[in-house]
Amino acid sequence: MEYSYPLEMVFKVIALAPQVSVTDTNGNLIFYVKQKLFKIKEEVLVFADKDQTQLLYKINADRIIDFSARYQITDAIGNPLGAVKRQGMKSLWKAHYDIYQGNEPEPFLTIQEENVWIRVADGCINQIPILNLFAGYFFHPDYLVSTLNGKNVMRLQKMPSIFEGTFRIEKLVDMDEFDEKKILLSLMMMTLLERTRG
């Protein structure tokens, strides 16, 4: 399936349980997530519809403490597609994630912030109850997905918004459909993690 870019990823800020939707430029829903609260080990179920009747993918952490957890991406029946892993020490200052093919031990892509100071300011403002509704109008972190030799393939950018966390996803090069899906799922998981990190 070919997606019509740019894509829009929206987080419901005022929802009790995190809700995420990804739509294409024509408004067609691609992914929908309603994350379960209070799970000991992170699990994200990705659906094709808001009624959550058509399960597409599962994303599961390989450990309870997620400082350097690897999040395995499988299809609905458990076949491994890939994984995304936060680089613990590197991500303390600047978000750094690796994307893997299937069960391969070495990554084939990375996700990194373009400007760490924007995220720091955004995170600080988000901790102030009155101001956090307006933080999205002032600070817009960007994340680049790149090959190991430095070629940029996709960009995620936070967009101005108040009651929702809105992100724009741009595809920078043509790519394999399966790699594209892995990247989109990895970006969604990364954004869920970065929102809790501040």
Secondary structure, DSSP 8 states (H G I E B T S, - for coil): ----SSEEEEEETT-SS-EEEEE-TT--EEEEEE--SS-SS-EEEEESSTT--SEEEEEEESSSS-TT-EEEEEETT--EEEEEEE-TTGGGTS-EEEEEETT-SS-SEEEEES-HHHHHHHHHHHTSTTGGGTGGGT---EEEEEETTS-EEEEEEEE--SSEEEEEEEE-S---HHHHHHHHHHHHHHHHHHHHH-
